[in-house]
Amino acid sequence: MSQTSIIVDFKEAHNKKWENIFAAIEHTKNIRGKIIESLELYRPLTTSDIDMVVFGSIARNECTSKSDVDWTLLIDGQAGPHYRVADTIKTALTVAKLEEPGTSGMFGNITFSHELVHYIGGQDDTNHNISRRVLLLLEAEKMLINDEEDDTGTAFERVVRQIIEEYVSHDSSLVCNIDKTSTVPRFLLNDIIRFWRTICVDFAYKQKGQPEGKWGLRNIKLRLSRKLIYVKGLLMCFSCYLNDKQGKDPVRDHLLEVIRLSPLEILIKVMSNRDVDELLLQIIDRYDAFLGIINDDNKREHLASLTTNTAYDDVEFLAARKIANEFQEAMNNLFEDDKELKAFTQKYVLF
């Protein structure tokens, strides 16, 4: 996800600065460089059946001073000796003093493609599994250049293709083509919605189980960066809705293109020049302000120290909350004022 020219062009067209967004882009380049440098001594690490994949702020080009390195070793094949590779990555990143992933077990380990591709729905589709799968489409990037690659692509590329293929091949509206105007990948859309609701429920669960655990920071991130990830998923499917090419093959090919864009990039690409640019500017202005807060070590640590009992009397939290409220209001207006987006949301997202 590195097509930042989309953001640059939109910024220049509207005479904006967005200093925090572009500072984060530059900081992300530095973090990527540190990751590659830390692993250089251990090459070759990746092969045609394994890839190191990064998620989160690194994949979105939004790294700030305290961003975690959320990664997984994605395996498209048998386990073999790959556990040793994962241990090597952990050690190298620790030595380089890069921020480690959280303690939930979601990142910093091995992920097998079989579960991601074949456990969509059902009892085996755990919270971690759905999260890793959907995040592969919404905010993930291959970190290292593969030392081996065949004509089917890298492990990351193959797994993403396989996941998209599962969604479109088992979507009756696309496969049967009964509705001649249907271009919406409903199976995928429903899983993206399920993923967002899972995040929200998990937030409440952590609030109950870890009442002192960085509540203020997690609240603001949920309302801004996490929400924008969800919006990317909705707009991916909305862009299919706008596309007049029907059937599973055109929809699959279109999705494989748009998933390469970051959340901010797809917001601009899909929604600009639709008479809602002013709302886009409001959304991105607020997001830029949010990144400024997250990149301020003192403010970030202060937000992380707040609980539900202390946050709503805190000046810093209330300032961040105001940004989140304004972001939400502009996003609400975007989904209301664009007639096609409103119709799509009412028909496919709400019901």
Contacts in CASP RR format, 6 or more apart in sequence:
PFRMAT RR
TARGET T0000
AUTHOR 0000-0000-0000
METHOD contacts of the structure
MODEL  1
MSQTSIIVDFKEAHNKKWENIFAAIEHTKNIRGKIIESLELYRPLTTSDI
DMVVFGSIARNECTSKSDVDWTLLIDGQAGPHYRVADTIKTALTVAKLEE
PGTSGMFGNITFSHELVHYIGGQDDTNHNISRRVLLLLEAEKMLINDEED
DTGTAFERVVRQIIEEYVSHDSSLVCNIDKTSTVPRFLLNDIIRFWRTIC
VDFAYKQKGQPEGKWGLRNIKLRLSRKLIYVKGLLMCFSCYLNDKQGKDP
VRDHLLEVIRLSPLEILIKVMSNRDVDELLLQIIDRYDAFLGIINDDNKR
EHLASLTTNTAYDDVEFLAARKIANEFQEAMNNLFEDDKELKAFTQKYVL
F
1 59 0 8 1.000
1 60 0 8 1.000
1 61 0 8 1.000
1 139 0 8 1.000
1 141 0 8 1.000
1 260 0 8 1.000
1 261 0 8 1.000
1 262 0 8 1.000
1 265 0 8 1.000
2 61 0 8 1.000
2 141 0 8 1.000
3 260 0 8 1.000
3 261 0 8 1.000
3 262 0 8 1.000
3 265 0 8 1.000
4 25 0 8 1.000
4 61 0 8 1.000
4 265 0 8 1.000
6 261 0 8 1.000
6 265 0 8 1.000
6 268 0 8 1.000
6 269 0 8 1.000
7 18 0 8 1.000
7 21 0 8 1.000
7 264 0 8 1.000
7 265 0 8 1.000
7 268 0 8 1.000
10 16 0 8 1.000
10 268 0 8 1.000
10 272 0 8 1.000
10 280 0 8 1.000
10 284 0 8 1.000
11 17 0 8 1.000
11 18 0 8 1.000
14 277 0 8 1.000
14 281 0 8 1.000
16 281 0 8 1.000
16 284 0 8 1.000
16 285 0 8 1.000
18 284 0 8 1.000
18 285 0 8 1.000
18 288 0 8 1.000
19 288 0 8 1.000
20 288 0 8 1.000
20 289 0 8 1.000
20 291 0 8 1.000
20 292 0 8 1.000
20 295 0 8 1.000
21 62 0 8 1.000
21 264 0 8 1.000
21 284 0 8 1.000
21 287 0 8 1.000
21 288 0 8 1.000
21 291 0 8 1.000
23 291 0 8 1.000
23 295 0 8 1.000
24 57 0 8 1.000
24 61 0 8 1.000
24 62 0 8 1.000
24 63 0 8 1.000
24 64 0 8 1.000
24 291 0 8 1.000
24 295 0 8 1.000
25 61 0 8 1.000
25 62 0 8 1.000
27 63 0 8 1.000
27 64 0 8 1.000
27 65 0 8 1.000
27 67 0 8 1.000
27 295 0 8 1.000
28 57 0 8 1.000
28 58 0 8 1.000
28 61 0 8 1.000
28 62 0 8 1.000
28 63 0 8 1.000
30 63 0 8 1.000
31 58 0 8 1.000
31 63 0 8 1.000
31 67 0 8 1.000
31 69 0 8 1.000
31 98 0 8 1.000
32 58 0 8 1.000
32 143 0 8 1.000
34 96 0 8 1.000
34 98 0 8 1.000
35 54 0 8 1.000
35 69 0 8 1.000
35 93 0 8 1.000
35 96 0 8 1.000
35 98 0 8 1.000
35 143 0 8 1.000
36 143 0 8 1.000
36 144 0 8 1.000
37 96 0 8 1.000
38 92 0 8 1.000
38 93 0 8 1.000
38 95 0 8 1.000
38 96 0 8 1.000
38 98 0 8 1.000
39 45 0 8 1.000
39 52 0 8 1.000
39 88 0 8 1.000
39 89 0 8 1.000
39 92 0 8 1.000
39 144 0 8 1.000
41 92 0 8 1.000
42 88 0 8 1.000
42 92 0 8 1.000
43 147 0 8 1.000
44 147 0 8 1.000
44 148 0 8 1.000
45 52 0 8 1.000
45 85 0 8 1.000
45 88 0 8 1.000
45 89 0 8 1.000
45 144 0 8 1.000
45 147 0 8 1.000
46 52 0 8 1.000
46 144 0 8 1.000
46 145 0 8 1.000
46 146 0 8 1.000
46 147 0 8 1.000
46 148 0 8 1.000
46 154 0 8 1.000
46 155 0 8 1.000
47 146 0 8 1.000
47 147 0 8 1.000
47 148 0 8 1.000
48 146 0 8 1.000
48 148 0 8 1.000
48 149 0 8 1.000
48 150 0 8 1.000
48 153 0 8 1.000
48 154 0 8 1.000
48 155 0 8 1.000
49 75 0 8 1.000
49 76 0 8 1.000
49 77 0 8 1.000
49 78 0 8 1.000
49 155 0 8 1.000
50 73 0 8 1.000
50 74 0 8 1.000
50 75 0 8 1.000
50 76 0 8 1.000
50 82 0 8 1.000
50 85 0 8 1.000
50 155 0 8 1.000
51 73 0 8 1.000
51 74 0 8 1.000
51 142 0 8 1.000
51 143 0 8 1.000
51 144 0 8 1.000
51 146 0 8 1.000
51 154 0 8 1.000
51 155 0 8 1.000
51 156 0 8 1.000
52 71 0 8 1.000
52 72 0 8 1.000
52 73 0 8 1.000
52 74 0 8 1.000
52 89 0 8 1.000
52 142 0 8 1.000
52 143 0 8 1.000
52 144 0 8 1.000
53 71 0 8 1.000
53 72 0 8 1.000
53 73 0 8 1.000
53 74 0 8 1.000
53 111 0 8 1.000
53 136 0 8 1.000
53 140 0 8 1.000
53 141 0 8 1.000
53 142 0 8 1.000
53 143 0 8 1.000
53 156 0 8 1.000
54 69 0 8 1.000
54 70 0 8 1.000
54 71 0 8 1.000
54 140 0 8 1.000
54 141 0 8 1.000
54 143 0 8 1.000
55 70 0 8 1.000
55 71 0 8 1.000
55 72 0 8 1.000
55 107 0 8 1.000
55 135 0 8 1.000
55 139 0 8 1.000
55 140 0 8 1.000
56 62 0 8 1.000
56 67 0 8 1.000
56 68 0 8 1.000
56 70 0 8 1.000
56 135 0 8 1.000
56 139 0 8 1.000
57 63 0 8 1.000
57 64 0 8 1.000
57 67 0 8 1.000
57 68 0 8 1.000
57 225 0 8 1.000
58 67 0 8 1.000
58 69 0 8 1.000
58 70 0 8 1.000
58 141 0 8 1.000
59 139 0 8 1.000
59 140 0 8 1.000
59 141 0 8 1.000
59 262 0 8 1.000
60 139 0 8 1.000
60 225 0 8 1.000
60 229 0 8 1.000
60 262 0 8 1.000
60 263 0 8 1.000
60 264 0 8 1.000
61 262 0 8 1.000
62 225 0 8 1.000
62 262 0 8 1.000
62 291 0 8 1.000
64 291 0 8 1.000
64 292 0 8 1.000
64 294 0 8 1.000
64 295 0 8 1.000
64 300 0 8 1.000
65 295 0 8 1.000
65 297 0 8 1.000
65 300 0 8 1.000
66 99 0 8 1.000
66 294 0 8 1.000
66 297 0 8 1.000
66 300 0 8 1.000
67 99 0 8 1.000
68 99 0 8 1.000
68 100 0 8 1.000
68 101 0 8 1.000
68 102 0 8 1.000
68 107 0 8 1.000
69 93 0 8 1.000
69 98 0 8 1.000
69 99 0 8 1.000
69 100 0 8 1.000
69 101 0 8 1.000
70 101 0 8 1.000
70 102 0 8 1.000
70 106 0 8 1.000
70 107 0 8 1.000
70 108 0 8 1.000
71 89 0 8 1.000
71 93 0 8 1.000
71 101 0 8 1.000
71 107 0 8 1.000
71 108 0 8 1.000
71 143 0 8 1.000
72 107 0 8 1.000
72 108 0 8 1.000
72 109 0 8 1.000
72 110 0 8 1.000
72 111 0 8 1.000
72 132 0 8 1.000
73 82 0 8 1.000
73 85 0 8 1.000
73 86 0 8 1.000
73 89 0 8 1.000
73 108 0 8 1.000
73 109 0 8 1.000
73 110 0 8 1.000
73 111 0 8 1.000
74 111 0 8 1.000
74 113 0 8 1.000
74 155 0 8 1.000
74 156 0 8 1.000
74 159 0 8 1.000
75 82 0 8 1.000
75 110 0 8 1.000
75 111 0 8 1.000
75 112 0 8 1.000
75 113 0 8 1.000
75 155 0 8 1.000
76 113 0 8 1.000
76 155 0 8 1.000
76 158 0 8 1.000
76 159 0 8 1.000
77 112 0 8 1.000
77 113 0 8 1.000
77 114 0 8 1.000
79 110 0 8 1.000
79 112 0 8 1.000
82 110 0 8 1.000
83 110 0 8 1.000
86 108 0 8 1.000
86 109 0 8 1.000
86 110 0 8 1.000
89 108 0 8 1.000
90 108 0 8 1.000
93 100 0 8 1.000
94 100 0 8 1.000
100 108 0 8 1.000
101 107 0 8 1.000
101 108 0 8 1.000
104 128 0 8 1.000
105 128 0 8 1.000
106 128 0 8 1.000
106 131 0 8 1.000
106 132 0 8 1.000
111 132 0 8 1.000
113 155 0 8 1.000
113 158 0 8 1.000
113 159 0 8 1.000
113 162 0 8 1.000
115 124 0 8 1.000
115 129 0 8 1.000
116 129 0 8 1.000
116 132 0 8 1.000
116 133 0 8 1.000
116 136 0 8 1.000
116 159 0 8 1.000
116 163 0 8 1.000
117 159 0 8 1.000
117 162 0 8 1.000
117 163 0 8 1.000
117 166 0 8 1.000
118 166 0 8 1.000
119 125 0 8 1.000
119 129 0 8 1.000
120 133 0 8 1.000
120 166 0 8 1.000
120 167 0 8 1.000
120 187 0 8 1.000
120 191 0 8 1.000
121 130 0 8 1.000
121 191 0 8 1.000
127 198 0 8 1.000
127 202 0 8 1.000
130 191 0 8 1.000
130 194 0 8 1.000
130 195 0 8 1.000
130 198 0 8 1.000
131 195 0 8 1.000
131 198 0 8 1.000
131 199 0 8 1.000
133 163 0 8 1.000
133 191 0 8 1.000
134 191 0 8 1.000
134 192 0 8 1.000
134 195 0 8 1.000
135 229 0 8 1.000
136 156 0 8 1.000
136 159 0 8 1.000
136 160 0 8 1.000
136 163 0 8 1.000
137 160 0 8 1.000
137 163 0 8 1.000
137 164 0 8 1.000
137 233 0 8 1.000
137 236 0 8 1.000
137 259 0 8 1.000
138 192 0 8 1.000
138 229 0 8 1.000
138 232 0 8 1.000
138 233 0 8 1.000
138 259 0 8 1.000
138 263 0 8 1.000
139 229 0 8 1.000
139 232 0 8 1.000
139 262 0 8 1.000
139 263 0 8 1.000
140 156 0 8 1.000
142 154 0 8 1.000
142 156 0 8 1.000
142 157 0 8 1.000
146 154 0 8 1.000
146 155 0 8 1.000
152 158 0 8 1.000
160 256 0 8 1.000
160 259 0 8 1.000
161 256 0 8 1.000
164 188 0 8 1.000
164 252 0 8 1.000
164 255 0 8 1.000
164 256 0 8 1.000
164 259 0 8 1.000
165 252 0 8 1.000
167 185 0 8 1.000
167 187 0 8 1.000
167 188 0 8 1.000
167 191 0 8 1.000
167 255 0 8 1.000
168 174 0 8 1.000
168 175 0 8 1.000
168 185 0 8 1.000
168 187 0 8 1.000
168 188 0 8 1.000
168 248 0 8 1.000
168 251 0 8 1.000
168 252 0 8 1.000
168 255 0 8 1.000
169 175 0 8 1.000
169 248 0 8 1.000
170 187 0 8 1.000
171 185 0 8 1.000
171 186 0 8 1.000
171 187 0 8 1.000
171 188 0 8 1.000
171 248 0 8 1.000
173 179 0 8 1.000
173 182 0 8 1.000
173 184 0 8 1.000
173 186 0 8 1.000
174 182 0 8 1.000
174 183 0 8 1.000
174 185 0 8 1.000
174 247 0 8 1.000
174 248 0 8 1.000
174 251 0 8 1.000
175 247 0 8 1.000
175 248 0 8 1.000
177 246 0 8 1.000
177 247 0 8 1.000
180 246 0 8 1.000
181 246 0 8 1.000
182 246 0 8 1.000
183 240 0 8 1.000
183 241 0 8 1.000
183 243 0 8 1.000
183 244 0 8 1.000
183 245 0 8 1.000
183 246 0 8 1.000
183 247 0 8 1.000
183 250 0 8 1.000
183 251 0 8 1.000
184 237 0 8 1.000
184 240 0 8 1.000
184 241 0 8 1.000
184 344 0 8 1.000
184 348 0 8 1.000
185 237 0 8 1.000
185 240 0 8 1.000
185 251 0 8 1.000
185 255 0 8 1.000
186 348 0 8 1.000
188 236 0 8 1.000
188 237 0 8 1.000
188 255 0 8 1.000
189 233 0 8 1.000
189 234 0 8 1.000
189 237 0 8 1.000
189 348 0 8 1.000
189 349 0 8 1.000
192 230 0 8 1.000
192 233 0 8 1.000
192 234 0 8 1.000
192 236 0 8 1.000
192 237 0 8 1.000
193 349 0 8 1.000
195 230 0 8 1.000
196 230 0 8 1.000
199 222 0 8 1.000
199 226 0 8 1.000
199 230 0 8 1.000
200 222 0 8 1.000
203 218 0 8 1.000
203 219 0 8 1.000
203 222 0 8 1.000
206 213 0 8 1.000
206 218 0 8 1.000
207 215 0 8 1.000
207 308 0 8 1.000
211 307 0 8 1.000
211 308 0 8 1.000
212 307 0 8 1.000
213 304 0 8 1.000
213 307 0 8 1.000
214 303 0 8 1.000
214 304 0 8 1.000
214 305 0 8 1.000
215 306 0 8 1.000
215 307 0 8 1.000
215 308 0 8 1.000
215 311 0 8 1.000
216 303 0 8 1.000
216 304 0 8 1.000
216 306 0 8 1.000
216 307 0 8 1.000
216 311 0 8 1.000
216 317 0 8 1.000
217 300 0 8 1.000
217 303 0 8 1.000
217 304 0 8 1.000
217 306 0 8 1.000
219 311 0 8 1.000
219 321 0 8 1.000
220 290 0 8 1.000
220 293 0 8 1.000
220 303 0 8 1.000
220 317 0 8 1.000
220 320 0 8 1.000
220 321 0 8 1.000
220 324 0 8 1.000
221 294 0 8 1.000
223 324 0 8 1.000
223 327 0 8 1.000
223 328 0 8 1.000
224 286 0 8 1.000
224 287 0 8 1.000
224 290 0 8 1.000
224 323 0 8 1.000
224 324 0 8 1.000
224 327 0 8 1.000
225 290 0 8 1.000
227 327 0 8 1.000
227 328 0 8 1.000
227 331 0 8 1.000
228 263 0 8 1.000
228 264 0 8 1.000
228 267 0 8 1.000
228 287 0 8 1.000
229 263 0 8 1.000
231 263 0 8 1.000
231 267 0 8 1.000
231 331 0 8 1.000
232 261 0 8 1.000
232 262 0 8 1.000
232 263 0 8 1.000
232 266 0 8 1.000
232 267 0 8 1.000
233 266 0 8 1.000
234 345 0 8 1.000
234 349 0 8 1.000
235 266 0 8 1.000
235 267 0 8 1.000
235 270 0 8 1.000
235 271 0 8 1.000
236 255 0 8 1.000
236 258 0 8 1.000
236 259 0 8 1.000
236 266 0 8 1.000
237 344 0 8 1.000
237 348 0 8 1.000
238 270 0 8 1.000
238 340 0 8 1.000
238 341 0 8 1.000
238 344 0 8 1.000
239 254 0 8 1.000
239 258 0 8 1.000
239 266 0 8 1.000
239 270 0 8 1.000
240 251 0 8 1.000
240 254 0 8 1.000
240 255 0 8 1.000
241 340 0 8 1.000
241 344 0 8 1.000
241 348 0 8 1.000
242 270 0 8 1.000
242 340 0 8 1.000
243 250 0 8 1.000
243 251 0 8 1.000
243 254 0 8 1.000
245 251 0 8 1.000
245 254 0 8 1.000
258 266 0 8 1.000
258 269 0 8 1.000
258 270 0 8 1.000
261 269 0 8 1.000
264 284 0 8 1.000
264 287 0 8 1.000
267 280 0 8 1.000
267 283 0 8 1.000
267 284 0 8 1.000
268 280 0 8 1.000
268 284 0 8 1.000
271 280 0 8 1.000
271 334 0 8 1.000
271 338 0 8 1.000
271 341 0 8 1.000
272 280 0 8 1.000
274 338 0 8 1.000
275 337 0 8 1.000
275 338 0 8 1.000
276 334 0 8 1.000
276 337 0 8 1.000
276 338 0 8 1.000
279 330 0 8 1.000
279 333 0 8 1.000
279 334 0 8 1.000
279 337 0 8 1.000
280 334 0 8 1.000
282 326 0 8 1.000
282 330 0 8 1.000
283 327 0 8 1.000
283 330 0 8 1.000
283 331 0 8 1.000
283 334 0 8 1.000
286 323 0 8 1.000
286 324 0 8 1.000
286 326 0 8 1.000
286 327 0 8 1.000
286 330 0 8 1.000
287 327 0 8 1.000
289 323 0 8 1.000
290 320 0 8 1.000
290 323 0 8 1.000
290 324 0 8 1.000
290 327 0 8 1.000
293 299 0 8 1.000
293 300 0 8 1.000
293 303 0 8 1.000
293 319 0 8 1.000
293 320 0 8 1.000
293 323 0 8 1.000
294 300 0 8 1.000
299 316 0 8 1.000
299 320 0 8 1.000
302 314 0 8 1.000
302 316 0 8 1.000
303 316 0 8 1.000
303 317 0 8 1.000
303 320 0 8 1.000
306 314 0 8 1.000
306 317 0 8 1.000
311 317 0 8 1.000
312 318 0 8 1.000
334 341 0 8 1.000
335 341 0 8 1.000
335 342 0 8 1.000
335 345 0 8 1.000
336 342 0 8 1.000
END
